[in-house]
Amino acid sequence: MTTARTLTLMLALLPAALAAADRHSGPQLPDRLSRIDSAALTRAAMRAELQPAYRRRPVALDFEGAQTNPHFHFWTVIPTWGQGVYHFAVDRRTGEVWTYFGCKPARSTELAALQEKFRRRFNISRLQVRKVEREGFPGTPC
């Protein structure tokens, strides 16, 4: 086969190969969650942890990057009224948010809405989310 014909064949097969790569499941899901979206999920998780009187107050976020697990964004949250420091890990594949020292997924109505929006945008099914959740907490404190 000539080089030109091989190249033409490869270019013809490329869209199908890229489409197949996007249909990953479970742990092979691509890390699509941006740092900005990750910050929004972290803020929503933080508000869920607070008493209602404090939920509208601003919080400062410190991005820790991907420390021990490249599939996660790690955040330190510092409330502006001085009530301690919180730590969260956000799964870049599914949008799942973990309270870092509580070793459990954060849950709230606001957070669920943001996660659903992210998952719809990238066609992440509930089955794929469950597969990734089975991996458990991303850090070592638990």
N, C-alpha and C positions, 0 to 999 in steps of 0.2 A: 504494500500500500504506500502511496506517495505521501510525503510530508504534508502537502497542501490538503490532500483528501483526509488524512488523519486529523488535521487541525479543524477542518470543516465538520467532521463527524463529532469531535470533542465539543465544539461550539454548539452544535445542535443538541447534544445531550446535557449541556450545562444547566438550562432551566429546570429540567427534571431532577437533576442531582441537587440543586439548591432547594427545590421544593421538598425533597425527601429529607434534607438536613433540617428543615424547619419543623418536621413532624416528630421531633424527639419526644420522649416521654420520660417521666420519672427523673432520676438524677442527671440524665443527659439533656434536660431542658436548657436552652441558652440563657445566659445571664443578661436579661434585657432591661431590668429595672435600673433607671437612671438614678444618679445621686440626688437629683431634685425630687423625684417621686419618692425615693427612699426617705428623704427628710420629711415629706408630707405624711407618710405612713408612721414615722417615728413620733411626730407631733400628735397625731391622732391616738397612738398608743399611750403616749404620756398623759393626754387629757383623760383617757379612760382610767388611769391610775390615780387621778387626783379627786379630791372632794369637790362637789359641784361649785362651791364658792371660788375655787381657784382655777377652774377650767378655762376661763376667758383671759387670764393673765398670760403675758408672753413668756416663752421659755427660750433659752439659748442652747443651740446645738453645737457640739464639737464632733466633727467627722474624724473617726479613728481609722478609716480605710478598711481593708480586708486583712485583718490581723492573722488569725490562725486558719481561716477557711476562706478561700477565694470566692466562694459562692455567696458571701454575706457582706453587707455593709455594717460596720459597727459604729454606734453613736453613743456619746455621753450627753446627757440632757441635764442642764443646770437651770432650775427655776429661778426667775429674777428676784423672788422674794426670799431666797436663802433657805429653802426647806430641804436641803440635801442634794444628792446627785443620783441620777438614775442612769442605767445602761441598757441599751437595746441592740439586738442583732436583727437585721432585715434580710430575708432571703431574696437575692436578686433574680431567682428563677420564678418564684411564685408570689412574692409580696408578703409572705408570712412574717410576722413580727414577734420576736421572742423577748421577754423581759430577762435581762442577762443574769441577774442573780436569783430571780424567782424561778428560772428554768422552765417556764411555761409560755405557751403562745399568748400574746395579748389579744383581748377580745373587746369590741365595742361596735355599736351600730355605725358610727362614722368610719371607723377603720375598715369594717366589712364592705362598706360602699366604695371606698378607695381601692381596696383589693379587687373587688369585682370589676371595677372600671379597668384596672391594669390587666387583669386576666382576660377580659373580653377583647381588649385591644390586641393582645398577642395570641388569642385562641388557646388559652391554657385551660384544660378541662379539670373538673373536680377530681377525676381519677388521677391525673398527673399531680395535682396538689397533694392528694393523699399519699401518693408514692414518695414524694419528697418529704412530707411531714413525718413519715415513718423513720427517716434517718435520725430524727430527734434533734435535740438542742445542739447548736454548732460549737459550743465552747466547752471548757473543762471544769467550770466551777461546780457542776452538778454531780 
